[in-house]
Amino acid sequence: MKEIEKNEIKRLSDLLDAIRHQQAALSLVDSAEKYAELESEKEKLETEIARLREVHTQKLSKEAQKLAKMPFNRAITKKEQANMGALKKSVRGLVVVHPMTALGREMGLQVMTGFAKSEF
């Protein structure tokens, strides 16, 4: 679902960019009607892009809230990172968040962090 939203935002942004290029090429004196038409289309695209971005961030926030409510969380050590498969097998329901992912940036993480319902 997230990929579809990203693709839609990209498509709309490309359309918006094309409209801006068309407007730059137009002369206001000769084609004021066409310019106004492009301007209204541009406004519609900008509002739709803003709406899609808001939906995208709300979904991220729901995931972040779900993780923050988990009772146990701690930084993952370098040794555990090296053998992530064993760690995930030993801790049921472990969710690992990297600070460079969108979710990690949103949560303000500085190190790779694990979230779980049971202590680990």
BELDAPE-V464658 format. One record per helix or strand. SS is the DSSP state (@ for helix, = for strand). FROM is the first residue (numbers start at 1). LEN is the number of residues. Records with the same first field share a line. If there is no record, write none. Layout:
SS: FROM-LEN  FROM-LEN
This chain:
@: 2-24  32-38  78-5  84-7  102-6
=: 72-4  95-3  113-4
